[in-house]
Amino acid sequence: MRVGIIGGSGYVGGELLRLLLFHPEVEVTVATSDRYAGEYVFMVHPNLRGLTQLKFAPMDMSIIKSNCDLVFTSTPHGSAVNLVPKILELGLKVIDVSADFRLKNPEDYVKWYGWSHASPELLKEAVYGLPELHRQEIKEARLVACPGCMSTATILGLAPVVKANVIEKDRIVADVKIGSSGAGAKPSLASHHPERFGGVRAYNVADHRHIAEVEQELNLLLGEPLKVSFTPHAVNMVRGILSTIHVFPLKNLASNEVWRIFRSQYEKEPFIRLVKYKKGLYQLPDPKVVLGTNFCDIGFEIDPRTNRLIIFSAIDNIVKGAAGQGVQCLNLMLGIGEKTGLESAGFHPM
C-alpha cells in the first residue's frame, strides 16, 4: 500500500512518518510540506535521521494521484475540508487526523469551530476513527475521521459506564491535563516555553470544541442525550494526556461490579489496559507510562462518601490521540493485524 502524508512537517505528521517507515505492509511515498518542500524530512524530524532519505514534496494533486493509494491528511483544522473531496475523487482512501470530518451535524461546525462545512454530504459517510467503538465501520470505510486526542481519552474512559447505563447522564465532569505538543508545532504565546513552564493553566474552561465529539459518541452509545462538563489544563509536560472523570452512579457500585463493566467492554481490545494496583508506584494510569505507545490505560477509584466513581484515562496525545490511532485504522482498512506497526513498549524511566 503506497501511503502519502499531507502535512508531514507537524508533530502528528512526524509521528506518522516514525510509525509508517517501519510498517511492513506500507511504503511512504509522499510527505508534503509547502514550507519545507525539497528538504529531507529528517531536517524537520531529527529522530528520523539515518532512517529515510525521503524529501518533503509540495502539495500537488498530480503527485498524490501518481504515487499514493491512501492518504493521511494531517493539516490544520479547516484545511482538510477542501482537500479531502479532491483526494476521494481520485479514487484514494483518506484518513483525516484533523477535526474536519469528526462531527456528524454540519451545524456543530458553526457552533464549535466558527465556520460552515463545505462538504456536509461527506460528514454522513465519514467514519469516526475510534476502533474500540467503530471497528467494523472503519474496515469498510473510504474516509475515516480520527478523533481528537482529549476526546479519545475521555470517550474511552466513559464508554463502558455510559453503555451500561449505570451513571447519572447529566452529571459527568472531565478534568483533562495535556502536554504542550497538543498545541501543535507552530508556537503561540500560550504555548511558548517560558509562559507554559512550571504552570497549570486552565483554558477554554466551559466550551472546548472536543465536547462536541465526546457528547456525539456517548449519545450514540446511550441512545439518548447526555451532557459532559469538560475542562482542559495545559501542564508542564511535552506529551501525554490524563483525563480524570467524575461520574455519579445511579446506585452504589462495588469495585468488582465496576471491574466487570470495564472488562466486558475492553477485555479483547489490543490497546486498552486496565490499571488498578494496590502496590507499586504506578497504581493508577499515568501518561508517563504510555509515552510513545498506542495504549490507553484506564483505571478507577470509588468514593463511597459521595457516591462518586472517579475514572482515569491516560494516553500519548500524539500516538493513541492521533498518529497511532490513524495507523490502527489503516490496519483495519487493509484487513491486516490491528497491532501491525504499533507493538512497542513505552520508556522507563522517562
N, C-alpha and C positions, 0 to 999 in steps of 0.2 A: 504494500500500500504506500503510494507516494503522498507524503503529507507536507502541507505548507503551513506556515505560521505568519499571519498578517499581524504586524505589531510585535515583532520579535525582540525589540530592544528594551522593553519594560521588564519589571520583575517577574511577572507571570510568563511573558514570552521567554525569558531566560530559563525559567524553571521548566517550561515545556521543552525547550531545547535539551536541558540536562537530562530529562527523563526519556525523551524520544530518541536521542542519539544512541542510546543503549537498548532500545526496544527491538526485540528480534524479528518483529513482523512488519516494521515500517522503515521507510527511508525518508529522512527530512530533506526535501529537495529545494525548498524555498523558505527564506525568512525575510520578511520585508521590514524596511525602516527607511523612510524618506530622508530622515536626518543623517543616518549613518550609511546610506547606500554606497556600496563599493568597499566598505570596511569589513575586515574579518569580524565574525561575531564575538570572538574571544577578546577583542579590544573593548567591548562593552560588558561582556560577561567573562571576566578573567578566570573564573573557575573552570572554563571550558578550554583553556589554553592547552595545546598539545593533543586535544581530543577531536578536533574538527578543523577543516580548512574552509568551511562554508563562509561565504560573504553575504552581507545584507544586500538585498535587491530592492529597487524602488517598487512602490505599489503599482503594478501594471497587470491588468486583467489578462493580457495575452500571455504573460509569463505564468500566471496562475493556471490558465487553461492548458498550457502545453506541458506543465510539469507536476500537476497535482491530481490526486483522486479525492482527497478530503482536505479541508482547510479548517484550521483553528483561527478564529478572529479574536485577537487579544488587543483591542483598541479601546480608547476612552469611551465612556458611556455617551451614546448619541451618535457615534460614528458607524458602528456596525449595522445600524438600521438601514443605511443606504448601500452598504457593501454586500450584505448577505443575499438580498434578492438577485443581484447580478451574478453572484457565485452559484446560487442554486440554478439559475438559468443556463449555466454552463454544464449542468448535469453533475455537479460535485456535491458531496455532503459537507455539512458545516457543523462544527462545534463552537458555539459562541460563548466566550467567557466574560463578556460584558453583561450589562443589565438589560440590553435592548430587546430581548425576547422572553424574559422570565415571567412577565405578568400577562395574564390572560385577558384582562379587561383593558381595552385601549384607554379608557378614561383614567385608569390608575397612573398612566404615564404623565398625564396632565397634572394630576394631583400630587404625585410624589417626585416627578422629575422636571416638571415645568415645561414639557414640550409635547406636541401631538405626534402620535406614532405614524410614520409614513407608510407602513405596511401592516395594517391591522389584520389583514387576512392571514398573515403568517403567524400571528400570535396563537391562532387556533391550532395550527399544525405543530408549532414548536413544542418539544417535549422538555419538561423541567428535568434537568440533568442530575437528579439525586437518585442514584441506583437503588438505595435502600427502599425507596418508595415507588420508583417508576422503571424498574428493571426491564420488564417486557416491552414497554413502550419505547425505551431507548434502543433496544435491539432492532426495532423496525423503523427507526426514525431516519429522516434525511437532514433534519435540523434539530439540534439539541442546544438548549439554553442552560448553561451551567449556573448553579445558584451562587448567590453572594456568600462571602466567607462567614460573616457573622450569622447569616441566615442558616447556613449549613449546620453550624454548631448548635444553634438554638432549636432548629426543627428536629435534628436527630435526638437531642436531649428530651424534647417534649413528645415526640410522635407516639411512643408506647403508651404513655398515660392518657394522652388525648384519645387514641384509638380505643383504649379500654374503657373510656368514658368514666373515669374514677375521680376526676378533679372538677372544681368549680370552673366553668368555662369563661367567666368574666373577671377572674382574679388570678391572672398569670403575670408574673413580673420577671423579666430577664435583665440581668445586670451583666454587661459584656465588657471584658477587658481585651484590648487588641494592641499588637505591636505596630511600630512605625511603618513597616513595609506595606501595611494595609492602605496607606495614603498614596501609594504608587511611587514611581521613580522620579517624577517631576516635583521638586520641592516647593513648598509654600512656607509662609511664615509660621503656620501652625505645626508643620512637620519639620521645620528647621531644628537641627540637633540642640543648640543652646536653649531654645524655647521649650523643647519637649523633655530634655534630660532631667531626671530627678523628680518629675511631676506625675500626677494622676489627674488628667483633665477630662471632665465630662463634656460631651459635645452632642449637638442635635438631640437633646435630652428627652424630648417628647415626640419628635416627628422624624426619626431616622427612616430613610427610604426602605431599609431592609424589613421594616414592619410589614410592608405590603406582601412580600414573599412569604414571610412566616405565617401570617394570617391566611393567605391564599391556600397554602399547602395543608395547614392544620384544619381549616374549614372543610377541605376535601375529605380528610380522614374522618372527621367527626360527623360530617353530613349536615352540619348546621353552623351558623356563625359563632365565632368566639372572638375575644379581644385579648391582645397581648400588650402589656406595658413593657417598653424596651428602651434601655438607655445604655449607650456605649461609652467607654472611657479609653482615652489614649494613655498607655502606660509605658514605662521605661524598659521596653524590650524591642528587638527588631522584628522577630517573627512570633507568631502564636496568638491564639485566642482562648480565653476561658469564659464560657457562658455559665453564670451562676443563676439558676432559675428557681423562683419561689412559687410553688403551687399549693393549693389547699384541697385535700381530699374530701370527697363527699361523705366519707365515713373514715373512722380510724383504720389506718393500714399498718399491718405488721411488716417487718423487714422482709420476711420470706414471701409475702404477697407482692411486694414491690419487685423483688428479685424475679419472681415468676412472670410478672408483666414485661420486664425488660428482656428476659431470656426468650420468651415466646416470640418477640419481635426480632431479636438480633442474634439468636443462638448460632445461626448458619451464615451470618454476614462476615465476609472476609476481612473487613476493615473496621469493624466495631469491636472494641474491647471493653468489657465491664470491669471497672476498677473500684473495689471497696475492700480494703485490707485492714487488719487490726494491728499490724506491726510494720516496721519499716518506715522510711522517710516519706515515700510517695504513696500514702494510704488512699488518696483520692486523686482524680485526674489533675494533671498539671501540664500545661502546654510545653514546658521544657522537655518533657519525656517524649513527645511526639514530633519534635522538630525534624524536618527532613523526611518525614514519613507520610503515608496516606491514611494513617489510623485516626479514628475518632475514639477517644477514651471517655467513657461515661460512668459516672458513679452517683451516689445519693446518700443523704442522711435524713433521718426523721426527727422532727422537733415535736414531741408529744405535747409539750406545754401549750403550744399554739396550734396544734394540728396542722403543722406545716411540713411539706416534703420539699427538701432542697436537692435539686439535680445539678450536677456539674458535668460540663461537656467541654473537652479540650481538643483542639486541632492545630495543625500548622496552617495558617491562613493562606499561604501560597501553594501548598500541596493539596491536602484534602479540601481546602477552601477555594481552590482554583485549578491549577495545572494538573495535579494528581487526580482530582475528580474528573477532569476532562479526559485524561488518559484512561481512567476506569470506564468512562462512557465509550471511548474509542474501542476498547477491548470488547465491550458488549456489542457494538455495531459491527465489529469484524467477526463476531461469533467465536472468539478465542477465549482462553482462560482469563477471567476477570482480573487476576492479580499480575498478569504479564507486564513486566517492566516496572512493577511497583513494589516488589518484595524487598524491603530493606529495613534494617533496624535503625532506630534513632541513635544519637550520640550521647554518651555518658562518660564523664561529666561534660557539660556544655556551658 
